[in-house]
Amino acid sequence: LETTPSRHRTLAGMLLGTSFSVAVVLFAGAGYLVRTWRWLLLAGSAPLLVVMPLAFLVSESPRWLSQQGRGHEAGVILGHAAAKNRVQLSPALTSALRDLQEEVIEKPQRSQTADMTWGKRARAKLHQITAYLRFPALRRIIVATTGIWYLQGILYLGIILNANNFTSNDPYIYVAMSGTMDLIAILIATPLNMRMGRRFIVGGALLVAGVLLLVDLAVPEEFMWIRWVLVMTSLLLIAAVFQVNFMYVPELYPTVIRSRGFALASLAGSFGFLTAPFITDVLAQKTWWAVGATFGSAGILGSLLVPLLPETNNMPLPDTIEDVERRREGIRAAKKGKTREDEAEEMPAIGPAEEA
């Protein structure tokens, strides 16, 4: 995403998820044809041997190279890209690459951690994380993204694991159906994401999914098709949220810690995956409504975290933590300016007699 223009970032980021959806459908077919799990594992893993060499064909991020003091390499990569696209690089771009400097908060870490023991390095990393939390805008992003990813992890895997309560008993059909739902979610969410932005899709989908899962609790058992529609719609919405967040989270973090921020959010999502089986297996044994109530509450809670995040649709990616803080200050200033304009419009006009 760092090398994609802002106007094309949504389309590129969303369509990247279609490969996963198609792979899930193909894996369902492979599972139906290959019934021995060892051969199935080999069939599912073998394509990685073909995909891995492709990583060497992808250029490194020019933003990251510039902040590592490797501006010449970044210029070479941008020059090759400009030549392939038959465009002319702006002279200001070369100057901007030279001006990009690594964050002050990052500089002491490399020199100090070179000869440290493992324990000292761990403490240094912990200190670095606490240093990030000192910045208000970055702190809001860290708290909101980790919370949303944890909750969406619970919902996505939890709905899949709990599917035997309302879907077909054929596992191959169900796996293929889940991949199809993922694909449909991406195709629907992509144009909406381009027009309405990330916050609307993530917040609205989480809220609606949570409400639908709570409504499912009130549907009688004999209306199984209604329950199926409610839960499958919720799965579609959560799949859309997942794909949008794969693009949204990297856009929120600055270049200097973008990979770390995304890794932190992904780790939170993994903890959500770990939590989901306990909800569907352990909590389900306590009372019949516990699973649905937990999933519905998770969706609504996740939607409440979205307002903490700024909109990033068609916005330039931040390079430094200062850029993130300035973005927050700019949003606050814009809101204050809009409020003052509204107040001025609502203020009654003062006539000459009143002025006297």
C-alpha positions, 0 to 999 in steps of 0.5 A: 500500500505504501507504493500505491497512489492514494486514489488507487489504494482502496481498490488495490487493498480490497481486491488483494483479499479476493485471492484468500477467498478463492483459495478457501473455495478451492481448498473445499474442493481439494478436501472433497477430493483428497480425504487423507489429511496428510495428502490434503496438508501437502496439497494445501502447503505446496503452492507456497513453494511457488509463491515464496520466490515471488516475494523477491520480485517486489521492491522495498518500500521507498518510504522505509528506505528513506527513513533508514538513510538509504535514499539512493536506493529509494530513488532508484526504485522510484526511477524504475517505477516511473520508467515502467509507468512512462511518467516523469518524477517531480524534482520535489520528490527527490528533495522530499526523500532527502528530507525524510528523517527517522523519528527521534524516538527510533534513533537511540534504539539501534545504537543502544540495542546492538550489544544488549542481552535478550532481557535488556532488549525486551525491556528496551522494546517495552520502554519503546512501546510505552514511549509511543503511548505518550502521544495522544493520537497514536495512543488512541490508534493503538487502543482502538485498533487492537480492540477492534481486531480482537473483537473481529477475530472473536466474531469471525472465527466464532461464527464459523465454529458455531455454524453447526447450529444453523447450517448444513452438516456437510463440511465441504459445502460449508467451507466453500460457502464461507469462502464465497461469503468472503468474496461477496463481502469484498466485492460489495464493500469495495465500492462502498469503501471508495465512496463512504470511507473506512470508518463508515464500513468498519463501524456500521458493519460491526454494529449491524452484525452485533445487532443481527446476532442479538436478534437471532436469539429471539428467533424460534428454532422452527424458523431455521432459515431466518436464523441462517440468513441473520448469521450468514449476513453477520458473517458477510459483514465481519468478513468485509470488516476484516478486509477493510481493516487489513488496509485501514490499520496500515494507513493509520500508523506512520511509516516508521512503525507501520509494520509494528502497528499492523503486527500488534493489531494482527496479534490482537486478532490472533488472541481473538481467534484463541478466545472464540473456541472457549466461547463456542464450546465452554460458554455454550454449555452454561446457557443457550443464549450466552454465545449469541449474547457475547458475539452480539455484544462484541460487535456493538462494542467494536463499533464504539471504538471506531469513532476514536480513529480518523478517516484515511480514505484518499488521504496521504500516508503519514510518515512520522509520528508528528504527522499522525499528531498533526492529522489529529490536530487538523481534524480537531481544528476543522471540527472547531471551525465548522462549529463556529461557522454553524454558530455564526449562521444560527446567530440572528442578524442585528439591526441598526436599532439593536446596535444603537 
